[in-house]
Amino acid sequence: HGESSLLFLANSYTTSEIGGASVKSGSIGRVRASGYSSLLGNYVIIDHGIGLCVWYCGLSDVSVEVGDIVKQGDTIGKSGSSLLLCNNGVNILCSINASLVDPDRVFEQMLVK
């Protein structure tokens, strides 16, 4: 159940840009965590407040550190291939109060003012 939920609620975005495209923050927030795991690849987790965290996974390069404040549109890393499922892109997960939610709905709210 958990693994299929995780895959269903992750959006994958790919690019044809050689060397990866810049991956940008969807909104203002603080970098809660970054690193590497066998499940997430290179990742950055941004805490946007009110219980919302966005997970950017499968990055080829990370350009922020834990504690950094990012604004909407700030580069947090490069898309890449640190995950088998995302050849040259990024996987995005969103959680609200530690429960996974559909990233499309989150970004629709973040980007439409």
N, C-alpha and C positions, 0 to 999 in steps of 0.2 A: 504494500500500500504506500509506504513512504517514498520508495524509489520512483514509482510511477507518478505520484503526485509531484515530486520534484521535477521530473522530466516534463510533465504537462504544464507546469507553471514557470518554466524557463523559456525565455525567448532567445533565439539565436540570430545574430545579425552578422552577415559576412560582407567582405569587401574584396575587390579584385586588385586593390592597390598593393604593389609589391612592398614588402617590409612592414605592412600594416598601416592602418589609418589611425589617426588620433581618436581616442575614446574620451568623451567629455561628460562631465557631471550633468545630470538632468536638472539639478536644483542646488541651492545653497545647502551646505551641510558640513559635518566634521568627519574626517576619516577615522572610523572606529577600528578597522583592522586591515592588514594587507599581508601577503605572504604567498606561500605555495602549498597546495595539498594535492594528493593524487586524484581526488574527486573534482576539485574546482580548478586545478591548474594554478597559474598566477592569478591572484584575485585582489580586489579592493572592495571593502564594505564601507559605504557612506551612510552615516546616521543623519537623517534629515529632520529629526525631532518628531514630536507627536507619535512616537512609536514606529515610524517608518524608516526602514533600512533598505538600501539598494545594493545588490551584490553584482559586481562586474567580474566575470570569471573567464578564464582562458586567455588572458592577456599575454602578449609576448614580452612586454616591458611595463613596469609600474613606475610612475613619476611623482607619486605622493607618498607621504609618510604618516603613520598613525599620529593623530592629533592635529594634522593640517586642516584648516578651514578652506573649503572650496566653494566657489560661486557657480551658478548655472553657466555652463559652457566652458569651464576650466578643464584643461586636459589632465586626465588622471593616469593615462597610460596609452599603450599602442595595442591595437588588435593583433591577434597572432595565432599561434598554433600550439599552445601549451596544453590543449585538450584534444583528444582524438575526435570528439564530436563536432568541433568547431575549427575547421581547417585554417581559415584566415579571417577570423572574426572575433566576436565576443558573445558570451552567454550572459543574460541578465536575469537575476531573480530579485523578487521584492518580498519583504516581510513587514507585516504590521503587528506589533506586539508579539513577535516571534512566530507568527502564523504566516505561511506562504500565501501570497495573493497574486492575481494575474498582472504581470508587468504592463500589459496594454492599458489596463484601467488606471494604473498608477501614473504612467507617463501621460496619458490623456489629461488627467487632472493637473499634472505638473506643468505641462507645456501649453495648455489652453487657458488663457487668462480672461 
